[in-house]
């Protein structure tokens, strides 16, 4: 034993077996990746589902992969196209007319959309309905950009509370996590939780192929039972 101890300092260190060395290095790399994923659990990899990858940005975390990261604000909208102008399918207009008798005003529309809505008057983005008078029976399918939908809902709620128009049917995203959704809910007398996802119509007259979320139809007025009767074909109706 003493001989071995005396010779210890003079012994040459033995290099690790090549295979074992490779295993150690691979394990270290794997461990580093694990720590990196703990720090940022949304790092994309070759097995990341395609629907999570969006143009170099990690959609789950809202972070950009580039060095100059910008804040990404995601809003509620119906299609992942960047387009916020979508038109209402006729079946909802027919139910609104059955409920209210007619549509006097659509405050967020255009000539093309009004061919289906058939409102006696409408306001367009060039002639904003946000600062105009609302009257009679109103149909509202606001643009789904986060800022605009919030503004239209607030104007609708405020004008109804002031008695500026008689009644309204509104079709919006079922964004129950938002303040504007509850603002509209608080002035409504009935709602319809629309079954499935509405395929809104694009500018070419084609139904959307990829709606991202469901919708809720709201009724503001004194005839909630008529609304429930007219809209029950679209989903569960609830008196408030």
C-alpha positions as CSV (number, residue, x, y, z in Angstrom):
1,X,0.0,0.0,0.0
2,X,2.8,2.4,0.9
3,X,4.4,1.8,-2.5
4,X,1.2,2.7,-4.3
5,X,0.8,5.9,-2.3
6,X,4.4,6.9,-2.8
7,X,4.0,6.5,-6.6
8,X,0.7,8.3,-6.8
9,X,2.1,11.7,-7.7
10,X,4.3,10.3,-10.4
11,X,1.5,8.3,-12.1
12,X,0.2,9.6,-15.4
13,X,-3.5,10.4,-15.4
14,X,-5.5,7.9,-17.5
15,X,-7.7,9.5,-20.2
16,X,-11.4,8.5,-20.0
17,X,-12.6,5.8,-22.4
18,X,-13.6,7.6,-25.6
19,X,-17.2,6.1,-25.6
20,X,-17.7,7.2,-21.9
21,X,-16.3,10.7,-22.7
22,X,-18.9,11.0,-25.5
23,X,-21.7,10.0,-23.2
24,X,-20.6,12.5,-20.6
25,X,-20.5,15.3,-23.2
26,X,-23.9,14.3,-24.6
27,X,-25.4,14.3,-21.1
28,X,-24.0,17.7,-20.3
29,X,-25.5,19.1,-23.5
30,X,-28.9,17.5,-22.7
31,X,-28.8,18.9,-19.1
32,X,-28.0,22.4,-20.5
33,X,-31.0,22.2,-22.9
34,X,-33.2,21.2,-20.0
35,X,-32.1,24.2,-17.9
36,X,-32.7,26.4,-21.0
37,X,-36.2,25.0,-21.4
38,X,-36.9,25.6,-17.7
39,X,-35.9,29.3,-18.2
40,X,-37.9,29.5,-21.4
41,X,-40.3,26.6,-21.6
42,X,-41.6,27.7,-25.1
43,X,-38.3,27.3,-27.0
44,X,-39.2,25.7,-30.4
45,X,-37.6,22.4,-31.4
46,X,-37.9,20.0,-34.3
47,X,-40.8,18.3,-32.6
48,X,-42.7,21.5,-31.8
49,X,-46.2,21.2,-33.3
50,X,-46.6,23.3,-36.5
51,X,-49.5,25.3,-35.1
52,X,-47.3,26.6,-32.3
53,X,-44.7,28.0,-34.7
54,X,-45.6,31.4,-36.3
55,X,-43.1,33.3,-38.5
56,X,-40.2,32.9,-36.1
57,X,-42.2,34.1,-33.1
58,X,-43.2,31.8,-30.3
59,X,-46.9,32.2,-30.2
60,X,-47.3,30.6,-26.8
61,X,-45.1,33.1,-25.0
62,X,-45.6,36.1,-27.2
63,X,-41.8,36.5,-27.6
64,X,-39.9,37.2,-30.8
65,X,-36.9,34.9,-31.6
66,X,-34.9,37.9,-32.9
67,X,-32.6,39.9,-30.7
68,X,-34.8,43.0,-31.0
69,X,-37.9,41.8,-29.2
70,X,-41.1,43.8,-29.4
71,X,-44.2,43.5,-27.2
72,X,-46.8,41.4,-29.0
73,X,-50.4,42.2,-28.2
74,X,-52.9,39.5,-29.1
75,X,-56.5,40.4,-29.4
76,X,-59.7,38.4,-29.8
77,X,-60.5,38.0,-33.5
78,X,-62.1,35.3,-35.6
79,X,-59.5,34.4,-38.1
80,X,-55.7,34.3,-38.1
81,X,-55.4,36.4,-41.2
82,X,-54.8,39.9,-39.8
83,X,-58.2,40.9,-41.4
84,X,-60.8,42.3,-39.1
85,X,-63.6,43.0,-41.7
86,X,-65.9,40.0,-41.8
87,X,-69.6,39.9,-42.7
88,X,-72.4,38.3,-40.8
89,X,-74.0,35.1,-42.2
90,X,-77.6,35.6,-43.3
91,X,-79.0,33.1,-40.7
92,X,-78.2,35.5,-37.9
93,X,-79.7,38.5,-39.7
94,X,-82.9,36.5,-40.2
95,X,-83.1,35.8,-36.5
96,X,-82.5,39.4,-35.6
97,X,-85.3,40.5,-37.9
98,X,-87.6,37.9,-36.5
99,X,-86.8,39.2,-33.0
100,X,-86.9,43.0,-33.7
101,X,-89.2,43.2,-36.7
102,X,-86.7,45.1,-38.8
103,X,-83.2,46.6,-38.7
104,X,-83.1,50.4,-38.7
105,X,-79.3,50.8,-38.2
106,X,-76.0,49.0,-38.5
107,X,-73.4,51.2,-37.0
108,X,-70.4,49.1,-38.2
109,X,-71.0,48.1,-41.8
110,X,-70.4,48.8,-45.4
111,X,-72.3,48.6,-48.7
112,X,-71.4,45.0,-49.3
113,X,-72.3,43.8,-45.8
114,X,-75.6,45.7,-45.9
115,X,-76.8,43.6,-48.9
116,X,-77.3,40.9,-46.3
117,X,-78.2,42.9,-43.3
118,X,-80.7,45.1,-45.1
119,X,-80.5,48.0,-42.6
120,X,-82.4,51.2,-43.4
121,X,-79.2,53.0,-42.6
122,X,-75.6,52.1,-41.8
123,X,-72.3,53.7,-40.9
124,X,-69.0,52.6,-42.4
125,X,-65.3,52.9,-41.3
126,X,-65.2,56.1,-43.5
127,X,-68.2,57.4,-41.7
128,X,-67.6,56.1,-38.2
129,X,-70.6,55.1,-36.1
130,X,-68.7,55.7,-32.9
131,X,-69.7,59.4,-32.8
132,X,-73.0,59.3,-34.7
133,X,-76.6,59.0,-33.5
134,X,-78.0,55.5,-33.1
135,X,-81.7,54.9,-33.4
136,X,-84.5,52.4,-33.7
137,X,-83.6,48.7,-34.0
138,X,-79.8,48.2,-34.2
139,X,-77.8,45.3,-35.5
140,X,-74.2,45.2,-34.4
141,X,-71.3,43.0,-35.5
142,X,-68.4,45.2,-34.7
143,X,-64.9,44.9,-36.1
144,X,-63.0,42.4,-33.9
145,X,-59.8,44.4,-33.5
146,X,-59.3,44.7,-29.8
147,X,-59.5,48.5,-29.6
148,X,-62.4,48.8,-32.0
149,X,-64.6,46.1,-30.5
150,X,-64.1,47.7,-27.0
151,X,-65.1,51.1,-28.3
152,X,-68.2,49.9,-30.1
153,X,-69.4,47.9,-27.1
154,X,-69.0,50.9,-24.8
155,X,-70.8,53.2,-27.2
156,X,-73.6,50.6,-27.6
157,X,-74.0,50.2,-23.9
158,X,-73.9,53.9,-23.1
159,X,-76.3,54.8,-25.9
160,X,-78.8,52.1,-24.8
161,X,-78.6,53.3,-21.1
162,X,-79.4,56.8,-22.4
163,X,-82.4,55.5,-24.4
164,X,-81.0,56.6,-27.7
165,X,-82.2,53.5,-29.5
166,X,-85.0,51.0,-28.9
167,X,-83.3,47.6,-29.0
168,X,-80.3,45.8,-30.4
169,X,-78.9,42.5,-31.3
170,X,-75.1,42.2,-31.2
171,X,-72.9,39.3,-32.3
172,X,-69.4,39.3,-30.7
173,X,-66.6,36.9,-29.7
174,X,-67.3,34.9,-26.5
175,X,-64.5,36.7,-24.8
176,X,-65.8,36.4,-21.2
177,X,-62.3,37.2,-19.9
178,X,-62.6,40.8,-21.1
179,X,-64.0,43.9,-19.5
180,X,-66.0,44.9,-22.6
181,X,-67.7,41.5,-22.7
182,X,-69.1,42.0,-19.2
183,X,-70.0,45.6,-20.0
184,X,-72.2,44.4,-22.7
185,X,-73.5,41.6,-20.6
186,X,-74.6,44.0,-17.8
187,X,-76.9,45.9,-20.2
188,X,-78.4,42.9,-21.9
189,X,-81.6,41.1,-21.1
190,X,-80.9,37.9,-23.0
191,X,-78.0,36.1,-24.7
192,X,-77.4,33.2,-27.0
193,X,-74.3,31.0,-26.5
194,X,-73.8,30.1,-30.2
195,X,-73.1,26.5,-30.8
196,X,-69.9,25.8,-32.8
197,X,-67.9,28.5,-34.5
198,X,-69.4,31.0,-36.9
199,X,-67.9,31.1,-40.4
200,X,-68.1,34.8,-41.2
201,X,-68.1,35.9,-44.8
202,X,-65.1,37.5,-46.4
203,X,-65.0,40.3,-49.0
204,X,-65.2,37.8,-51.8
205,X,-68.4,36.3,-50.4
206,X,-66.7,33.2,-49.1
207,X,-67.1,31.7,-45.6
208,X,-64.0,31.7,-43.4
209,X,-62.2,28.4,-43.2
210,X,-60.5,28.9,-39.8
211,X,-62.5,30.7,-37.1
212,X,-60.5,30.8,-33.9
213,X,-63.2,31.0,-31.3
214,X,-66.9,31.0,-30.6
215,X,-69.5,33.8,-30.5
216,X,-72.2,35.1,-28.2
217,X,-75.3,36.9,-29.4
218,X,-76.5,39.7,-27.0
219,X,-80.0,41.3,-26.9
220,X,-80.5,44.7,-25.5
221,X,-84.2,45.6,-25.2
222,X,-87.6,44.8,-23.7
223,X,-88.4,41.7,-25.6
224,X,-85.9,39.1,-24.4
225,X,-88.3,36.2,-24.8
226,X,-88.8,37.1,-28.5
227,X,-85.0,37.1,-28.8
228,X,-84.7,33.7,-27.2
229,X,-87.3,32.2,-29.5
230,X,-85.6,33.6,-32.6
231,X,-82.1,32.7,-31.6
232,X,-82.6,29.2,-30.1
233,X,-81.8,27.6,-33.4
234,X,-78.2,28.9,-33.0
235,X,-77.5,27.7,-29.5
236,X,-78.5,27.9,-25.8
237,X,-80.5,31.1,-25.0
238,X,-80.5,32.6,-21.5
239,X,-82.8,35.2,-20.0
240,X,-80.8,37.6,-17.8
